[in-house]
Amino acid sequence: MLWMRWATSVTLVVSEQNYDIIVIGAGASGAPLAARASEDPNRHVLLLEAGPDYQDLADTPADLRNGHHNSLIDHDWRLEYSPTERRPGQPLPRGRVTGGSSAVNTCIFLRGVPEDYDDWSDRGNPEWRWENVLKTFCRLERDLDFGDEDHHGDAGPITVRRYPHEELTELQQAFLATADELGFPECPDQNHPSAWGSGPQPMNKLGQLRVSTASAYLAPARLRPNLEIRGGCHTDRLIIEKGRVGGVEVIGPDGSVHRIRAKLVVLCAGAIHTPGILLRSGVGPPEDLLRMGIDVTADVAAVGRNLSDHPALFVLCRPTHPELVATDQPIIQTILRYTAPNSLHRADLQLEQLTFAGRDNLPYFGVAAALEQVDGVGELLFPSADPFAAPTIRSRFCEVSRDAERLADCFLDALRFTETGPLGSVTDEVVFPDMNRVTDRDDVIALLRRFAASGYHPCGTARMGPADDPNSVVDQYGRCHAIDGLVVADASIFPTVPRANTNPTSIMVGETIGEWLRTEPSRYGL
């Protein structure tokens, strides 16, 4: 426990309980995985969460219930993409609470396109081809608009609906009308396998009420005697003996260290924290472990590498009438998905209308441009064995020319939306960028390389793939190549970032591996 050098005193508690499965992280993947695995009454499952656990809706803070906005204050890990000589630091919000980032995000429930998952299959992960994951997407959702369609579900735990036209704000209606004038097709179901064009966002909320994995999965599972949920437990490392994980060391709310045994440990701590736990356990690139002062247990070069995310930047606008911007309205309701000129990847660009994008005393709105299929990847570098030390997170946004070129196309389209049609008619002024300094495409690319920020969709830092793939950490079932008794099941195993918000795909991963744990336990040594 090398981190103890930072502590003044530590109480060690060794648990006498031996669990079948310990799940680390009760977020978008961990909550559904624990819920599914504990459907077997003979499996004793322990779910550990670093943040607080609100056991019923009445105790849940209002900002977590409110699906109109992100909740980025009291339940955030306070991470950032690290500054460089070329760009300032950029925030990377991550949920620190049961439900994880599904409890703090904007409730967009957008699937990737089928090609995303077929590409995963082509990389040596055939279980994740589209025809397979579609079944899971259908099982996990209760789509109130298209539940009777073959590519949707109507009885799952996650409620999904879209705002009807009459519930859209005036700015959101203007965005869709402008897309129509510019020749983009109407797309009422953005989760249709062939979707493209403009339409309402599919969203996991009912009115203003957020439907997180905490409310959808954990609330009905809490009464099971074989499922135990503990909040306020920060995982330090895995206990590895003779090449096999036998348990975990976690730091409780009072600072005491708990050693807890299990037959199987499943990491669902997310794309940032799962690699940190692996590294503090001695699993990762030797050069990283040497810098951190940790002995090498397993040389796994891809841990913390291959970080993928959606770079994005929005055009900030002053409206013709301040009352068009209302912070009590949903921040996002609509979307345009389309393909960059000469792109090899369908639906690789997105525009989103932001109902508000300034401060209360600066009533601005925005049009966000995002690149959904990226070639550039970044990395995580942890400074030490201190389990509370934040990593250096390197994004590499727009450093690959093709990424910069396509996002420039998208950003120029965002500017075009503010200059024409119904949205242009309610745009008084573009506040950012400074249009006196952005005069051509090269200026836009330079702007993106300096200011493009995260779409808040990090993934890929413990990729799945065949054992002979040096860029993989786990196999297609989430089983660690180098260590027995260890599974990873969260966004860190994505081979590539899907062309969509990552929350639904993260839930799908937790659902899938949780179902495998329940129905095929021998695959995992249970």
Secondary structure, DSSP 8 states (H G I E B T S, - for coil): -GGGGG-S---EEEEEEEEEEEEE--STTHHHHHHHHTTSTT--EEEE-SS----SGGGS-HHHHBTTS---STTB--EEE---SSS--EEE--B-STTGGGGTS--B-----HHHHHHHHHTT-GGGSHHHHHHHHHHHEEETTTTTSTT--BSSSEEEB---GGGS-HHHHHHHHHHHHTT--B-S-TTSTT--EEEE--BSEETTEE--HIIIIIHHHTT-TTEEEE-S-EEEEEEEETTEEEEEEEE-TTS-EEEEEEEEEEE-SHHHHHHHHHHHTTEE-HHHHHHHT---SEE-TTTT--BB--EEEEEEEEESSGGG--TTS-S--EEEEE--TT-SSTT-EEEEEES--S-TTS--EEEEEEE-S----BEEE--SS-TT---EEE--TT-SHHHHHHHHHHHHHHHHHTTSHHHHHTEEEEEES-TTT--SHHHHHHHHHHH-EE-S--B-TT-B--TT-TT-SB-TTSBBSSSBTEEE-SGGG-SS--SS-SHHHHHHHHHHHHHHHHH-GGGGT-
